[in-house]
Amino acid sequence: MIIADWVIIALIVFLCIIGFIVGFGRGLDIFTRGFFGFIISIIVCYCLGGIIYEIAFVQELLEKLNNALLAKNTGFCNFLVKIHFDIIVYYVTLFIIVTIIRVIIVKIVKSIVEVDNVILRFINRMFGMVLFVCVLAVFVLITFQIISLIGGSTAEDFVLKLQGSKFKLVQIFENNPLMTIIKVIKIRIQIPA
């Protein structure tokens, strides 16, 4: 095991303890309140955006939008196609859906967690541990993406330091699901990878 594996294990243990103490209900409330909830919705959209984008019917809908704009053949519509208006519409729609789902889920979970029952309190604490570890996973993916976008010797040195990881960190770095939308944009505007 390499140093990065030990750091991840330490963070997982630390966040499991915090998650157990805080619980899922309060943890979810922390991560979804006010401005932080807005930021979480953006992060969730960003994390899921590339995955959902690859669903066939989503691509078909966005292609229909592009074709409709191209059919107009006006300067403004061509400008909209050039700035990838379809992706803007896609992410705005995804943000609205995620925000609505987030609010509904938080209300349901808070009402369930408020029940004073020993079994539910234990389940609440176990899910709190899972929630905090999931937050760690998202931050790791975002960090990997930033390093990947920096590229060059920084990314190469980083990959070398991850070699031999028991958690397969090199594969996670190279196949980061957050990079999907960036790869799509690069292909569409023909930027070399």
FIKOLZA-1660 file (N, C-alpha, C; in steps of 0.1 Angstrom, whole numbers, plus 5000, padded with zeros to 4 digits):
% residues 193
   i   px   py   pz ch aa at
   1 5008 4988 5000  A  M  N
   1 5000 5000 5000  A  M CA
   1 5009 5012 5000  A  M  C
   2 5004 5023 4993  A  I  N
   2 5011 5035 4992  A  I CA
   2 5006 5045 5002  A  I  C
   3 5013 5057 5003  A  I  N
   3 5008 5067 5013  A  I CA
   3 4994 5072 5010  A  I  C
   4 4991 5073 4997  A  A  N
   4 4977 5078 4994  A  A CA
   4 4967 5068 4999  A  A  C
   5 4969 5055 4999  A  D  N
   5 4960 5045 5004  A  D CA
   5 4958 5048 5019  A  D  C
   6 4969 5050 5027  A  W  N
   6 4968 5052 5041  A  W CA
   6 4961 5065 5044  A  W  C
   7 4963 5075 5036  A  V  N
   7 4956 5088 5038  A  V CA
   7 4941 5086 5036  A  V  C
   8 4937 5078 5025  A  I  N
   8 4923 5076 5023  A  I CA
   8 4917 5068 5034  A  I  C
   9 4924 5058 5039  A  I  N
   9 4919 5050 5050  A  I CA
   9 4917 5059 5062  A  I  C
  10 4926 5067 5065  A  A  N
  10 4925 5076 5077  A  A CA
  10 4913 5086 5075  A  A  C
  11 4911 5091 5063  A  L  N
  11 4900 5100 5061  A  L CA
  11 4887 5092 5062  A  L  C
  12 4886 5080 5057  A  I  N
  12 4874 5072 5057  A  I CA
  12 4871 5069 5072  A  I  C
  13 4881 5066 5080  A  V  N
  13 4878 5063 5094  A  V CA
  13 4873 5076 5101  A  V  C
  14 4880 5087 5099  A  F  N
  14 4876 5100 5105  A  F CA
  14 4862 5104 5101  A  F  C
  15 4859 5103 5088  A  L  N
  15 4846 5107 5083  A  L CA
  15 4835 5097 5088  A  L  C
  16 4838 5084 5090  A  C  N
  16 4829 5075 5095  A  C CA
  16 4825 5079 5109  A  C  C
  17 4835 5082 5117  A  I  N
  17 4833 5087 5131  A  I CA
  17 4824 5099 5131  A  I  C
  18 4828 5109 5123  A  I  N
  18 4820 5121 5122  A  I CA
  18 4805 5118 5118  A  I  C
  19 4804 5110 5107  A  G  N
  19 4791 5106 5102  A  G CA
  19 4783 5099 5112  A  G  C
  20 4789 5090 5120  A  F  N
  20 4782 5083 5131  A  F CA
  20 4777 5093 5142  A  F  C
  21 4785 5102 5145  A  I  N
  21 4782 5112 5155  A  I CA
  21 4770 5121 5150  A  I  C
  22 4772 5126 5138  A  V  N
  22 4763 5136 5133  A  V CA
  22 4750 5129 5128  A  V  C
  23 4751 5117 5122  A  G  N
  23 4739 5110 5117  A  G CA
  23 4735 5115 5103  A  G  C
  24 4727 5107 5096  A  F  N
  24 4724 5110 5082  A  F CA
  24 4715 5123 5082  A  F  C
  25 4705 5123 5090  A  G  N
  25 4695 5134 5090  A  G CA
  25 4701 5148 5092  A  G  C
  26 4710 5149 5102  A  R  N
  26 4716 5162 5104  A  R CA
  26 4727 5164 5094  A  R  C
  27 4734 5154 5089  A  G  N
  27 4744 5155 5079  A  G CA
  27 4738 5160 5066  A  G  C
  28 4727 5154 5062  A  L  N
  28 4719 5158 5050  A  L CA
  28 4715 5172 5052  A  L  C
  29 4710 5176 5063  A  D  N
  29 4706 5190 5066  A  D CA
  29 4717 5199 5064  A  D  C
  30 4729 5196 5069  A  I  N
  30 4741 5204 5068  A  I CA
  30 4744 5206 5053  A  I  C
  31 4744 5195 5046  A  F  N
  31 4748 5196 5032  A  F CA
  31 4737 5201 5022  A  F  C
  32 4726 5204 5027  A  T  N
  32 4715 5209 5018  A  T CA
  32 4709 5222 5023  A  T  C
  33 4714 5228 5032  A  R  N
  33 4708 5241 5038  A  R CA
  33 4713 5253 5030  A  R  C
  34 4705 5262 5026  A  G  N
  34 4708 5275 5020  A  G CA
  34 4718 5274 5008  A  G  C
  35 4727 5283 5009  A  F  N
  35 4737 5284 4998  A  F CA
  35 4745 5271 4996  A  F  C
  36 4748 5264 5007  A  F  N
  36 4755 5252 5006  A  F CA
  36 4747 5242 4999  A  F  C
  37 4734 5242 5001  A  G  N
  37 4725 5233 4993  A  G CA
  37 4725 5236 4978  A  G  C
  38 4726 5249 4975  A  F  N
  38 4727 5253 4961  A  F CA
  38 4740 5248 4955  A  F  C
  39 4751 5249 4963  A  I  N
  39 4764 5244 4958  A  I CA
  39 4763 5229 4956  A  I  C
  40 4757 5222 4966  A  I  N
  40 4756 5207 4965  A  I CA
  40 4748 5203 4953  A  I  C
  41 4737 5211 4950  A  S  N
  41 4730 5208 4937  A  S CA
  41 4738 5209 4925  A  S  C
  42 4747 5220 4925  A  I  N
  42 4756 5222 4914  A  I CA
  42 4766 5210 4913  A  I  C
  43 4771 5206 4924  A  I  N
  43 4781 5195 4924  A  I CA
  43 4774 5182 4920  A  I  C
  44 4762 5179 4924  A  V  N
  44 4755 5167 4920  A  V CA
  44 4752 5168 4905  A  V  C
  45 4748 5179 4900  A  C  N
  45 4746 5180 4886  A  C CA
  45 4759 5178 4878  A  C  C
  46 4770 5183 4883  A  Y  N
  46 4782 5182 4876  A  Y CA
  46 4787 5167 4877  A  Y  C
  47 4785 5161 4888  A  C  N
  47 4789 5147 4890  A  C CA
  47 4780 5137 4881  A  C  C
  48 4767 5140 4881  A  L  N
  48 4758 5131 4873  A  L CA
  48 4757 5135 4859  A  L  C
  49 4760 5148 4856  A  G  N
  49 4758 5153 4842  A  G CA
  49 4764 5145 4831  A  G  C
  50 4777 5141 4833  A  G  N
  50 4784 5133 4822  A  G CA
  50 4778 5120 4821  A  G  C
  51 4773 5114 4832  A  I  N
  51 4768 5100 4832  A  I CA
  51 4754 5101 4825  A  I  C
  52 4745 5110 4829  A  I  N
  52 4732 5111 4823  A  I CA
  52 4733 5115 4809  A  I  C
  53 4743 5124 4805  A  Y  N
  53 4744 5128 4792  A  Y CA
  53 4746 5117 4782  A  Y  C
  54 4752 5106 4786  A  E  N
  54 4755 5095 4777  A  E CA
  54 4742 5086 4775  A  E  C
  55 4731 5088 4782  A  I  N
  55 4719 5081 4779  A  I CA
  55 4714 5085 4766  A  I  C
  56 4710 5074 4758  A  A  N
  56 4706 5076 4744  A  A CA
  56 4695 5087 4742  A  A  C
  57 4684 5086 4750  A  F  N
  57 4673 5095 4747  A  F CA
  57 4677 5109 4750  A  F  C
  58 4686 5111 4760  A  V  N
  58 4690 5125 4763  A  V CA
  58 4698 5131 4751  A  V  C
  59 4707 5123 4746  A  Q  N
  59 4715 5127 4734  A  Q CA
  59 4705 5130 4722  A  Q  C
  60 4695 5122 4721  A  E  N
  60 4685 5124 4710  A  E CA
  60 4678 5137 4712  A  E  C
  61 4674 5140 4724  A  L  N
  61 4667 5153 4726  A  L CA
  61 4676 5165 4724  A  L  C
  62 4688 5164 4728  A  L  N
  62 4697 5175 4726  A  L CA
  62 4701 5177 4711  A  L  C
  63 4702 5165 4704  A  E  N
  63 4704 5166 4690  A  E CA
  63 4692 5172 4683  A  E  C
  64 4680 5169 4687  A  K  N
  64 4668 5176 4681  A  K CA
  64 4669 5191 4683  A  K  C
  65 4673 5195 4695  A  L  N
  65 4674 5209 4698  A  L CA
  65 4684 5216 4689  A  L  C
  66 4696 5210 4688  A  N  N
  66 4706 5215 4678  A  N CA
  66 4701 5216 4664  A  N  C
  67 4694 5205 4660  A  N  N
  67 4689 5205 4646  A  N CA
  67 4678 5216 4644  A  N  C
  68 4670 5218 4654  A  A  N
  68 4660 5228 4653  A  A CA
  68 4666 5242 4652  A  A  C
  69 4677 5244 4660  A  L  N
  69 4684 5257 4659  A  L CA
  69 4691 5259 4645  A  L  C
  70 4697 5248 4641  A  L  N
  70 4704 5249 4628  A  L CA
  70 4694 5251 4616  A  L  C
  71 4682 5245 4618  A  A  N
  71 4672 5247 4607  A  A CA
  71 4668 5261 4606  A  A  C
  72 4668 5269 4616  A  K  N
  72 4664 5283 4616  A  K CA
  72 4674 5291 4607  A  K  C
  73 4686 5287 4607  A  N  N
  73 4697 5293 4599  A  N CA
  73 4698 5308 4600  A  N  C
  74 4697 5312 4613  A  T  N
  74 4699 5327 4615  A  T CA
  74 4712 5328 4623  A  T  C
  75 4717 5340 4623  A  G  N
  75 4729 5343 4630  A  G CA
  75 4729 5340 4645  A  G  C
  76 4717 5344 4651  A  F  N
  76 4716 5341 4665  A  F CA
  76 4715 5326 4668  A  F  C
  77 4707 5319 4660  A  C  N
  77 4706 5304 4663  A  C CA
  77 4720 5297 4660  A  C  C
  78 4727 5302 4650  A  N  N
  78 4740 5296 4648  A  N CA
  78 4750 5299 4659  A  N  C
  79 4748 5311 4665  A  F  N
  79 4756 5315 4677  A  F CA
  79 4753 5306 4689  A  F  C
  80 4740 5303 4691  A  L  N
  80 4736 5294 4701  A  L CA
  80 4741 5280 4700  A  L  C
  81 4742 5275 4687  A  V  N
  81 4748 5262 4685  A  V CA
  81 4763 5262 4688  A  V  C
  82 4769 5273 4684  A  K  N
  82 4783 5274 4686  A  K CA
  82 4787 5275 4700  A  K  C
  83 4779 5281 4709  A  I  N
  83 4782 5281 4723  A  I CA
  83 4777 5269 4731  A  I  C
  84 4772 5259 4723  A  H  N
  84 4767 5247 4729  A  H CA
  84 4755 5250 4738  A  H  C
  85 4745 5257 4732  A  F  N
  85 4733 5260 4740  A  F CA
  85 4725 5248 4745  A  F  C
  86 4727 5237 4737  A  D  N
  86 4720 5224 4741  A  D CA
  86 4726 5219 4755  A  D  C
  87 4739 5221 4757  A  I  N
  87 4744 5217 4770  A  I CA
  87 4740 5226 4781  A  I  C
  88 4739 5239 4778  A  I  N
  88 4734 5248 4788  A  I CA
  88 4720 5245 4792  A  I  C
  89 4711 5242 4782  A  V  N
  89 4697 5238 4785  A  V CA
  89 4697 5225 4793  A  V  C
  90 4706 5216 4789  A  Y  N
  90 4707 5203 4796  A  Y CA
  90 4710 5205 4811  A  Y  C
  91 4720 5213 4814  A  Y  N
  91 4724 5215 4828  A  Y CA
  91 4715 5223 4836  A  Y  C
  92 4708 5233 4830  A  V  N
  92 4698 5241 4837  A  V CA
  92 4686 5232 4841  A  V  C
  93 4682 5224 4831  A  T  N
  93 4671 5214 4834  A  T CA
  93 4675 5204 4845  A  T  C
  94 4687 5199 4844  A  L  N
  94 4692 5189 4854  A  L CA
  94 4693 5196 4867  A  L  C
  95 4697 5209 4868  A  F  N
  95 4698 5216 4881  A  F CA
  95 4684 5217 4887  A  F  C
  96 4674 5221 4879  A  I  N
  96 4661 5223 4885  A  I CA
  96 4656 5209 4890  A  I  C
  97 4657 5199 4882  A  I  N
  97 4653 5185 4887  A  I CA
  97 4660 5181 4899  A  I  C
  98 4673 5183 4900  A  V  N
  98 4681 5179 4912  A  V CA
  98 4677 5187 4924  A  V  C
  99 4674 5200 4922  A  T  N
  99 4670 5208 4933  A  T CA
  99 4657 5204 4939  A  T  C
 100 4647 5201 4930  A  I  N
 100 4634 5197 4935  A  I CA
 100 4635 5183 4942  A  I  C
 101 4643 5174 4936  A  I  N
 101 4645 5161 4942  A  I CA
 101 4652 5162 4956  A  I  C
 102 4662 5171 4956  A  R  N
 102 4669 5173 4969  A  R CA
 102 4660 5178 4980  A  R  C
 103 4651 5188 4977  A  V  N
 103 4642 5193 4987  A  V CA
 103 4632 5183 4991  A  V  C
 104 4627 5175 4982  A  I  N
 104 4617 5165 4986  A  I CA
 104 4624 5154 4995  A  I  C
 105 4636 5149 4991  A  I  N
 105 4643 5139 4998  A  I CA
 105 4646 5144 5012  A  I  C
 106 4651 5156 5013  A  V  N
 106 4655 5161 5027  A  V CA
 106 4642 5162 5036  A  V  C
 107 4631 5166 5030  A  K  N
 107 4619 5167 5038  A  K CA
 107 4614 5153 5043  A  K  C
 108 4615 5144 5034  A  I  N
 108 4611 5130 5037  A  I CA
 108 4621 5124 5048  A  I  C
 109 4633 5126 5046  A  V  N
 109 4643 5120 5055  A  V CA
 109 4642 5126 5068  A  V  C
 110 4641 5140 5069  A  K  N
 110 4640 5147 5082  A  K CA
 110 4628 5142 5089  A  K  C
 111 4617 5139 5083  A  S  N
 111 4605 5135 5090  A  S CA
 111 4607 5120 5095  A  S  C
 112 4614 5112 5087  A  I  N
 112 4616 5098 5092  A  I CA
 112 4626 5098 5103  A  I  C
 113 4637 5106 5102  A  V  N
 113 4647 5107 5112  A  V CA
 113 4642 5112 5126  A  V  C
 114 4632 5121 5125  A  E  N
 114 4627 5127 5137  A  E CA
 114 4620 5117 5146  A  E  C
 115 4616 5105 5141  A  V  N
 115 4610 5095 5149  A  V CA
 115 4619 5090 5159  A  V  C
 116 4615 5090 5172  A  D  N
 116 4624 5086 5183  A  D CA
 116 4622 5071 5185  A  D  C
 117 4631 5064 5178  A  N  N
 117 4632 5049 5178  A  N CA
 117 4646 5045 5178  A  N  C
 118 4650 5035 5187  A  V  N
 118 4663 5030 5188  A  V CA
 118 4669 5025 5174  A  V  C
 119 4661 5017 5167  A  I  N
 119 4665 5011 5155  A  I CA
 119 4667 5022 5144  A  I  C
 120 4658 5032 5143  A  L  N
 120 4659 5042 5134  A  L CA
 120 4671 5051 5137  A  L  C
 121 4674 5053 5150  A  R  N
 121 4686 5061 5153  A  R CA
 121 4699 5054 5149  A  R  C
 122 4699 5041 5151  A  F  N
 122 4711 5034 5146  A  F CA
 122 4712 5034 5131  A  F  C
 123 4701 5032 5124  A  I  N
 123 4702 5033 5109  A  I CA
 123 4706 5047 5105  A  I  C
 124 4701 5057 5112  A  N  N
 124 4704 5071 5109  A  N CA
 124 4719 5073 5110  A  N  C
 125 4725 5067 5120  A  R  N
 125 4740 5069 5122  A  R CA
 125 4748 5061 5112  A  R  C
 126 4743 5049 5108  A  M  N
 126 4750 5041 5098  A  M CA
 126 4750 5049 5084  A  M  C
 127 4738 5054 5081  A  F  N
 127 4737 5061 5068  A  F CA
 127 4745 5074 5069  A  F  C
 128 4746 5080 5081  A  G  N
 128 4755 5092 5083  A  G CA
 128 4769 5089 5079  A  G  C
 129 4774 5077 5083  A  M  N
 129 4787 5073 5079  A  M CA
 129 4788 5071 5064  A  M  C
 130 4779 5065 5058  A  V  N
 130 4779 5064 5043  A  V CA
 130 4779 5077 5036  A  V  C
 131 4770 5086 5041  A  L  N
 131 4769 5100 5035  A  L CA
 131 4783 5107 5036  A  L  C
 132 4789 5107 5047  A  F  N
 132 4802 5114 5048  A  F CA
 132 4813 5107 5039  A  F  C
 133 4813 5094 5038  A  V  N
 133 4823 5087 5029  A  V CA
 133 4819 5091 5015  A  V  C
 134 4807 5092 5011  A  C  N
 134 4803 5096 4997  A  C CA
 134 4808 5110 4994  A  C  C
 135 4807 5119 5004  A  V  N
 135 4811 5132 5002  A  V CA
 135 4827 5132 5000  A  V  C
 136 4834 5124 5007  A  L  N
 136 4848 5122 5005  A  L CA
 136 4851 5117 4991  A  L  C
 137 4843 5108 4986  A  A  N
 137 4845 5102 4972  A  A CA
 137 4843 5113 4962  A  A  C
 138 4833 5122 4964  A  V  N
 138 4831 5133 4954  A  V CA
 138 4843 5142 4954  A  V  C
 139 4848 5146 4966  A  F  N
 139 4859 5155 4967  A  F CA
 139 4872 5149 4961  A  F  C
 140 4874 5136 4962  A  V  N
 140 4885 5129 4956  A  V CA
 140 4884 5130 4941  A  V  C
 141 4872 5127 4935  A  L  N
 141 4869 5128 4921  A  L CA
 141 4872 5142 4916  A  L  C
 142 4867 5152 4923  A  I  N
 142 4869 5166 4919  A  I CA
 142 4884 5170 4919  A  I  C
 143 4891 5165 4929  A  T  N
 143 4905 5168 4930  A  T CA
 143 4912 5161 4918  A  T  C
 144 4909 5149 4915  A  F  N
 144 4915 5142 4904  A  F CA
 144 4912 5149 4891  A  F  C
 145 4900 5154 4890  A  Q  N
 145 4897 5162 4877  A  Q CA
 145 4905 5174 4876  A  Q  C
 146 4906 5182 4887  A  I  N
 146 4914 5194 4887  A  I CA
 146 4929 5191 4882  A  I  C
 147 4934 5180 4888  A  I  N
 147 4948 5177 4885  A  I CA
 147 4949 5172 4870  A  I  C
 148 4939 5165 4866  A  S  N
 148 4938 5161 4852  A  S CA
 148 4937 5172 4842  A  S  C
 149 4930 5182 4846  A  L  N
 149 4928 5194 4838  A  L CA
 149 4941 5203 4837  A  L  C
 150 4948 5203 4849  A  I  N
 150 4961 5210 4849  A  I CA
 150 4971 5203 4839  A  I  C
 151 4970 5189 4839  A  G  N
 151 4978 5181 4830  A  G CA
 151 4993 5183 4831  A  G  C
 152 5000 5180 4820  A  G  N
 152 5014 5181 4819  A  G CA
 152 5022 5173 4829  A  G  C
 153 5033 5178 4834  A  S  N
 153 5041 5170 4844  A  S CA
 153 5034 5169 4857  A  S  C
 154 5025 5178 4861  A  T  N
 154 5018 5177 4873  A  T CA
 154 5010 5164 4873  A  T  C
 155 5002 5162 4863  A  A  N
 155 4994 5150 4862  A  A CA
 155 5002 5137 4861  A  A  C
 156 5013 5138 4853  A  E  N
 156 5021 5126 4852  A  E CA
 156 5028 5122 4865  A  E  C
 157 5033 5132 4872  A  D  N
 157 5039 5130 4885  A  D CA
 157 5029 5124 4895  A  D  C
 158 5017 5129 4894  A  F  N
 158 5006 5125 4903  A  F CA
 158 5002 5110 4900  A  F  C
 159 5001 5107 4888  A  V  N
 159 4999 5093 4884  A  V CA
 159 5010 5084 4889  A  V  C
 160 5022 5088 4887  A  L  N
 160 5033 5080 4892  A  L CA
 160 5032 5077 4907  A  L  C
 161 5028 5087 4915  A  K  N
 161 5027 5086 4929  A  K CA
 161 5015 5077 4933  A  K  C
 162 5006 5075 4924  A  L  N
 162 4994 5066 4927  A  L CA
 162 4997 5052 4923  A  L  C
 163 5008 5049 4916  A  Q  N
 163 5011 5036 4911  A  Q CA
 163 5011 5026 4923  A  Q  C
 164 5006 5015 4922  A  G  N
 164 5006 5005 4933  A  G CA
 164 4995 5006 4943  A  G  C
 165 4986 5015 4941  A  S  N
 165 4975 5017 4951  A  S CA
 165 4966 5005 4951  A  S  C
 166 4963 5001 4963  A  K  N
 166 4953 4990 4965  A  K CA
 166 4939 4994 4962  A  K  C
 167 4936 5007 4962  A  F  N
 167 4923 5013 4959  A  F CA
 167 4922 5016 4944  A  F  C
 168 4932 5012 4936  A  K  N
 168 4931 5014 4921  A  K CA
 168 4930 5028 4918  A  K  C
 169 4937 5037 4925  A  L  N
 169 4936 5051 4923  A  L CA
 169 4940 5056 4909  A  L  C
 170 4949 5049 4902  A  V  N
 170 4953 5053 4889  A  V CA
 170 4941 5050 4879  A  V  C
 171 4934 5039 4881  A  Q  N
 171 4923 5036 4872  A  Q CA
 171 4911 5047 4875  A  Q  C
 172 4910 5050 4887  A  I  N
 172 4899 5060 4890  A  I CA
 172 4903 5074 4884  A  I  C
 173 4916 5077 4885  A  F  N
 173 4921 5090 4879  A  F CA
 173 4919 5090 4864  A  F  C
 174 4922 5079 4858  A  E  N
 174 4922 5078 4843  A  E CA
 174 4907 5077 4838  A  E  C
 175 4898 5071 4846  A  N  N
 175 4885 5069 4842  A  N CA
 175 4875 5077 4850  A  N  C
 176 4879 5088 4854  A  N  N
 176 4871 5097 4863  A  N CA
 176 4858 5100 4856  A  N  C
 177 4846 5096 4862  A  P  N
 177 4833 5099 4855  A  P CA
 177 4830 5114 4853  A  P  C
 178 4837 5123 4861  A  L  N
 178 4835 5137 4860  A  L CA
 178 4841 5143 4847  A  L  C
 179 4850 5135 4841  A  M  N
 179 4857 5140 4829  A  M CA
 179 4848 5138 4817  A  M  C
 180 4837 5130 4818  A  T  N
 180 4829 5127 4806  A  T CA
 180 4825 5139 4798  A  T  C
 181 4819 5149 4805  A  I  N
 181 4813 5160 4798  A  I CA
 181 4825 5169 4792  A  I  C
 182 4836 5169 4798  A  I  N
 182 4848 5176 4792  A  I CA
 182 4852 5169 4779  A  I  C
 183 4853 5156 4780  A  K  N
 183 4857 5148 4768  A  K CA
 183 4847 5151 4757  A  K  C
 184 4834 5151 4760  A  V  N
 184 4823 5153 4750  A  V CA
 184 4825 5167 4743  A  V  C
 185 4828 5177 4752  A  I  N
 185 4830 5191 4746  A  I CA
 185 4842 5191 4737  A  I  C
 186 4853 5185 4742  A  K  N
 186 4865 5185 4734  A  K CA
 186 4863 5178 4720  A  K  C
 187 4855 5167 4720  A  I  N
 187 4852 5160 4708  A  I CA
 187 4844 5169 4699  A  I  C
 188 4834 5176 4705  A  R  N
 188 4825 5184 4696  A  R CA
 188 4831 5196 4691  A  R  C
 189 4841 5202 4698  A  I  N
 189 4848 5213 4692  A  I CA
 189 4862 5210 4687  A  I  C
 190 4864 5197 4687  A  Q  N
 190 4876 5191 4681  A  Q CA
 190 4889 5196 4687  A  Q  C
 191 4890 5196 4700  A  I  N
 191 4902 5199 4707  A  I CA
 191 4909 5186 4710  A  I  C
 192 4922 5185 4707  A  P  N
 192 4929 5172 4710  A  P CA
 192 4929 5169 4724  A  P  C
 193 4928 5156 4728  A  A  N
 193 4927 5152 4742  A  A CA
 193 4940 5155 4749  A  A  C
% end
